[in-house]
């Protein structure tokens, strides 16, 4: 094999506050040739997700931190372009956690074959991937909604939030969501089919606005934002309600400790359950999720949006855009065409 170039994005420095492009570095290395029992994969799409911000800090958490100078990692879907007796054949589409690079060699560990006949391959990074799975297990296992419940979802037009809203509707619930633009609000109601949505950026009083849409209170709150959203939700939670703590994107770039909600006592007086969760703890439900979500997609019951940024070199911009509200649905970076197998000598 000729020494073709493999471009990768490394963490150049740890961000302080909002990440900047200078925290990332584009490097070029030769493409490795697969040894016996290995495959060479060309990534076609990669995912950027808010949780990656936490891994850019040098602190102990549920996942190890990214190392300065090392290639970043994240969800990616690619195509096998060469196989040296490896576990996959040339032309297979595979899902991995080896994004932020154009090519990688693997013995198959951590790779999963995906079927492009069910949905476009990039959907395995969103609605059919960890994003959809996060929505599914968070709502159904932690939120435990009952038919007729009111479910409120913050960041409802995001990749996870939009799935939560639609699954809630499929389970017979009333779904209410907040989003950051009128366009996103319109899509949630007209396309995703939720009962009510509002633009929180145009709301002078979030508590009052939420109450207008949840006049019978909230039974399940799916939390993606934190801050003022959590304060408002606590005001309207019904007794014995459940709060699913999935994310706190409003706090990820904070440079000082963030105080808790001023009405924290509502959790006690209303006998609420507030539970955080990590999707990796629930992989025993992955097969059930794949079955249900594939069925809903086939039946046309699930809609989704994608924001696609072209080129690996623009991955840092795409990642930063998550914290600026530039994504509508799932934020993806397209690295190559999925119409043909890239040619590798």
C-alpha positions in Angstrom: 0.0 0.0 0.0 1.3 3.5 -0.9 1.8 5.9 2.0 -1.4 7.8 1.7 -2.2 10.5 4.3 -4.6 9.9 7.2 -5.8 13.1 8.8 -6.6 13.2 12.5 -7.8 15.8 15.0 -5.8 15.8 18.3 -6.4 17.7 21.5 -3.8 20.5 21.4 -4.7 22.0 24.8 -7.4 21.7 27.4 -10.2 24.3 27.0 -10.9 26.8 29.7 -14.5 27.9 29.4 -15.9 27.7 25.8 -13.7 25.6 23.6 -11.8 27.4 20.9 -10.4 26.2 17.6 -6.8 26.6 18.9 -7.6 23.8 21.4 -7.5 21.4 18.5 -4.9 20.4 16.0 -5.1 18.7 12.6 -2.3 16.3 12.1 -1.3 14.0 9.2 0.1 10.5 9.5 0.5 7.7 7.0 -2.4 5.3 6.7 -1.6 2.0 8.3 -1.7 -1.3 6.4 -3.9 -3.9 8.0 -2.0 -6.8 9.4 -3.3 -10.4 9.5 -6.7 -10.5 11.2 -7.2 -6.7 10.8 -9.4 -4.4 8.7 -8.8 -0.9 7.4 -11.8 1.4 7.8 -12.5 4.7 6.1 -14.8 6.8 8.3 -17.7 8.4 6.4 -19.5 10.3 9.2 -18.5 11.2 12.7 -20.5 12.5 15.6 -19.7 15.4 17.9 -21.6 15.4 21.2 -21.8 17.6 24.3 -20.4 14.9 26.7 -17.1 15.2 24.9 -16.6 18.5 26.6 -16.2 16.8 30.0 -13.6 14.5 28.6 -11.5 17.5 27.7 -11.0 18.2 31.4 -8.3 16.4 33.4 -10.6 15.0 36.0 -12.0 11.6 37.1 -15.3 10.7 35.6 -17.3 7.8 34.1 -15.0 8.0 31.1 -11.3 8.7 31.0 -10.2 12.2 29.9 -8.8 12.8 26.5 -5.0 13.2 26.6 -3.3 16.3 25.3 -1.5 15.5 22.0 -3.6 12.3 21.5 -6.3 11.7 18.8 -9.8 12.5 20.0 -12.4 9.8 20.1 -16.1 9.7 19.3 -18.8 7.8 17.4 -18.2 7.2 13.7 -19.6 5.1 10.9 -17.4 4.0 8.2 -16.8 1.4 5.5 -14.2 -1.4 5.4 -11.8 -0.6 2.5 -9.4 -3.5 3.1 -9.5 -6.7 5.0 -6.6 -9.0 5.8 -8.5 -11.9 7.0 -10.3 -9.6 9.5 -13.7 -10.1 11.0 -15.4 -7.9 8.4 -15.4 -8.0 4.6 -14.5 -5.2 2.3 -17.6 -3.0 1.7 -19.1 -3.6 5.2 -20.4 -0.6 7.1 -19.2 -0.5 10.7 -19.9 1.6 13.7 -17.1 2.5 16.1 -15.9 5.0 18.7 -12.9 5.9 16.5 -14.0 9.2 15.0 -12.0 12.4 14.7 -9.8 10.6 12.1 -10.3 9.6 8.4 -8.9 6.0 8.6 -8.2 3.5 11.3 -7.0 -0.1 11.5 -8.8 -2.6 13.8 -8.9 -6.2 14.7 -12.7 -5.8 15.1 -12.8 -5.0 18.8 -15.6 -2.5 19.5 -16.8 -2.5 15.9 -20.4 -3.3 15.0 -21.8 -4.0 11.5 -24.7 -1.9 10.5 -27.4 -2.3 7.8 -27.8 0.6 5.4 -31.1 -0.9 4.2 -32.8 0.0 7.5 -31.8 3.7 7.5 -29.1 5.9 6.0 -25.8 5.0 7.6 -25.4 8.3 9.5 -28.6 7.4 11.3 -26.6 4.9 13.3 -24.9 7.9 15.0 -28.3 9.4 15.8 -31.7 8.0 15.9 -30.5 4.4 15.7 -27.3 5.0 17.6 -26.3 6.0 21.2 -28.3 9.2 20.7 -31.6 7.4 20.2 -30.7 4.8 22.8 -30.0 7.5 25.3 -33.5 8.9 24.7 -35.1 5.5 24.9 -33.6 4.2 28.1 -33.6 7.5 29.8 -37.3 8.0 29.3 -38.6 4.5 29.6 -36.3 3.1 32.3 -35.7 6.2 34.4 -38.7 8.3 33.6 -41.2 5.4 33.6 -44.0 7.4 31.8 -47.6 6.2 32.1 -50.2 6.9 29.5 -51.7 10.3 30.0 -48.6 11.7 31.7 -47.2 15.1 30.8 -43.6 14.9 29.7 -41.5 18.1 29.5 -38.2 18.0 27.5 -35.6 20.7 27.5 -33.5 21.2 24.4 -36.4 19.3 22.7 -35.1 19.9 19.1 -31.8 18.4 19.9 -30.7 14.9 18.8 -31.7 13.3 22.1 -34.6 15.6 23.0 -36.4 15.2 19.7 -36.4 11.4 20.2 -37.6 11.7 23.8 -40.6 13.8 22.7 -41.6 11.3 20.0 -41.2 8.2 22.1 -43.3 9.9 24.8 -46.1 10.5 22.2 -45.8 6.8 21.1 -46.4 5.8 24.7 -49.6 7.9 25.0 -48.1 10.9 26.8 -48.6 14.6 26.4 -45.2 16.0 25.2 -44.0 19.6 25.8 -40.6 20.9 24.7 -38.4 24.0 24.8 -36.1 25.0 22.0 -33.9 27.9 21.0 -35.6 29.2 17.8 -39.0 29.7 16.3 -37.9 27.3 13.4 -37.2 24.6 15.9 -40.4 25.1 17.7 -42.4 24.9 14.5 -40.7 21.6 13.5 -41.4 20.1 16.9 -45.1 20.7 16.6 -45.7 20.3 12.8 -43.2 17.4 12.1 -42.4 15.7 15.3 -46.0 16.0 16.4 -45.6 17.1 20.0 -48.4 18.8 21.8 -46.7 22.1 22.6 -43.3 23.9 22.3 -41.9 27.3 23.0 -38.8 29.4 22.3 -37.1 29.8 25.7 -34.9 32.6 24.3 -37.9 34.7 23.7 -39.5 34.0 27.1 -39.1 36.7 29.7 -40.4 34.4 32.5 -39.6 30.7 32.0 -41.6 29.6 35.0 -44.7 31.3 33.8 -44.3 30.2 30.2 -43.8 26.5 31.2 -46.9 26.8 33.4 -48.9 28.0 30.4 -48.1 24.8 28.5 -48.3 22.4 31.5 -51.4 23.5 33.3 -51.9 20.1 34.9 -48.3 19.9 36.0 -45.4 17.8 34.9 -45.1 14.1 35.6 -41.7 13.4 33.8 -39.0 16.0 33.1 -36.2 14.9 30.8 -33.4 17.3 31.7 -30.8 18.2 29.1 -30.0 21.8 30.0 -30.0 22.5 33.7 -29.9 26.0 35.3 -33.1 28.0 34.8 -34.8 25.1 33.1 -34.5 22.9 36.1 -35.8 25.7 38.4 -38.8 26.2 36.2 -39.5 22.4 35.9 -39.3 22.0 39.7 -42.0 24.6 40.2 -44.4 22.7 38.0 -43.6 19.0 38.9 -46.5 17.0 40.2 -46.1 15.0 43.4 -44.0 11.8 42.9 -42.8 13.1 39.5 -39.6 11.8 37.9 -36.7 13.9 36.7 -34.4 12.2 34.2 -31.0 13.9 34.4 -29.4 13.3 31.0 -27.3 16.4 30.5 -26.6 19.9 31.8 -25.3 21.6 28.7 -25.7 25.1 30.2 -23.0 24.3 32.7 -20.4 22.4 30.6 -18.2 25.4 29.9 -18.6 27.0 33.4 -15.2 28.2 34.9 -16.6 28.4 38.4 -18.9 26.1 40.5 -22.5 26.5 39.5 -25.0 26.8 42.3 -27.9 24.4 42.6 -31.5 25.4 41.9 -32.9 27.9 44.4 -36.1 25.8 44.8 -34.2 22.6 45.5 -36.6 21.9 48.5 -39.3 21.1 45.9 -37.7 17.7 45.5 -38.4 17.0 49.1 -41.9 18.5 49.5 -43.2 17.0 46.2 -41.4 13.6 46.9 -39.7 13.7 43.5 -37.2 11.3 42.1 -34.2 12.9 40.4 -31.9 10.3 38.8 -28.9 10.8 36.6 -27.9 8.0 34.2 -25.1 7.0 31.9 -26.3 5.1 28.7 -23.4 2.6 29.0 -25.0 1.1 32.1 -28.0 0.0 30.0 -26.5 -2.0 27.1 -28.6 -5.0 28.1 -31.6 -3.1 26.6 -29.8 -2.3 23.3 -31.4 -5.2 21.3 -34.9 -4.2 22.5 -34.2 -0.6 21.5 -32.9 -1.5 18.1 -36.0 -3.7 17.5 -38.4 -0.9 18.6 -36.7 2.0 16.9 -36.3 0.1 13.6 -40.0 -0.7 13.7 -41.0 2.9 14.4 -38.8 4.1 11.6 -40.2 1.6 9.1 -43.7 2.7 10.1 -42.9 6.4 9.6 -43.5 7.2 13.3 -40.1 8.8 14.0 -38.8 12.0 12.4 -35.3 13.4 12.8 -33.2 16.3 11.8 -29.4 16.5 11.0 -26.9 19.3 10.8 -24.1 18.1 8.6 -20.7 19.9 8.5 -18.4 18.9 5.6 -14.7 17.9 6.2 -12.7 16.6 9.1 -10.9 20.0 9.4 -14.2 21.6 10.4 -15.0 19.1 13.2 -13.8 21.5 15.9 -16.2 24.2 14.5 -19.0 21.7 14.6 -18.2 20.7 18.1 -18.1 24.3 19.3 -21.4 24.9 17.5 -23.1 22.6 19.9 -22.7 25.1 22.6 -23.8 28.0 20.4 -27.1 26.4 19.4 -26.0 25.9 15.8 -27.2 22.4 15.5 -30.8 21.4 14.6 -31.1 17.8 15.6 -28.0 15.6 15.4 -24.6 17.4 14.6 -22.6 15.3 12.2 -19.3 15.8 10.3 -19.2 14.2 6.9 -15.7 12.9 6.1 -16.4 11.1 2.8 -19.1 10.0 0.4 -21.2 6.9 1.3 -21.9 6.3 -2.3 -18.8 4.5 -3.1 -16.0 2.7 -1.3 -12.9 5.0 -1.2 -10.1 3.6 -3.3 -7.0 2.6 -1.3 -4.0 1.3 -3.3 
